[in-house]
């Protein structure tokens, strides 16, 4: 999991977690809305699709087209899901971050008071 092909960058990580949390309703607009609502992050739709396509190329996400609907001018939504390899990458990233956090042993309340 240490090679560049399977390493998750911060934005890739949050996109994948968003896809996972949205389950069968993970497409561009809902992923974007979820990131804004849950972590306060405004995301350009182009950046989102670029990242999702990169994750799909790495085998961490898969996508499928939904039915075309008149409300979208006959255009189909592209739904994303996390693959088994993607779940493995998320799990490895979670473990790595937990290890780093536990080693840091930071008491944020003390750190914040020192700054103020």
N, C-alpha and C positions, 0 to 999 in steps of 0.2 A: 504493500500500500504506500510505499515511500516514493515510488517513481512519479514523474510528472504527469503521466497519462491518468493516474488514479487519484492524484492529490486534489483535494477540494479547496479552492480559494474561498474567501469569505462570502462573496456574492453567490457563487455556485452553491455553497452550503445553504444559504437562506432560501434560494430558489428551490432547491431540492426538498427542504423541510416544508416549504409552502405547498409544493406539489403533493407531498405526502399527506399534509393536513387537509387539503381540499378533496382528496380521494378521487371520485369519478367526475368531479367538477373542475378539474385543473386545466384551464386553458389561459391564454395570454391575459385577458382582461381580469379574470378572477385571481390569477396569481399576482398581478400588479396591485389589485385592490387589497388583497390579503397582506402583502408586504407593507402597504401604506397604513392599513388599520392596525396591524399587529406590532410593527417595529418602527412606524413613522418614516418609512423610507419611500421617497418618490422615485419611481423607476420609469425610464423611457421604454416604451414598448419595443423599440428596436434593440435596445440593450438586453431586454428580457429574452427576446427570441434568439438573439445571437448566442447568449449564454445557454439557453435550452438546446439549441442545435449543437453546440460544442459538447454539452453533456450527453446528448444522444449519440454523437460521433464516438465518444469515449465508452459508450455502452451503459451509461449510468441512468439514463432516461430513455423511454420509448414514447412514441406518439402515434396517434391514429386520428383520422379525420372523422368528424361527426357527420350527421346529415346536413345537407344544404338547406337553409331556411330562407324564406322570402324576406324576413326582417333584416337579414344581412346581405341583401342583394343577391341571394342564391349562393353565397359563399359559406363553406363549411367551417366549423370551429375545429381547431387542432388541439386535441386533448393529450395531456402528458401524464405519464405514470413512472414511478421509480422502479427500476429493474432489480433483480436480485443482486447484481454487481453493485448497483447504486446503494442498496441497503447496506451492503458490506462496507462501502466507502463511507457512508454516513456513520455507521457504527465505529469504524476506525477513527474517524475525525472526532467523534464524541469522546472516545477513550483518550485520544491524544490531548484534547483540550482539558478534560478532567484531570489528567496527569499534571499538566502544566499549572492548572489552577490550584491543585492540592500542594504542589511544590512551592508556589508563590506565597502561600499562607498570608495573604493580605487581609488586614482588617480595614475595610473601607471606611467605617465610621471614624476611626482614628485618623486615617489619611485625609478625609474631608475636613475634619476639624483642624488639622495642621495647616491646610491651605487657607481656610477662612481666617 
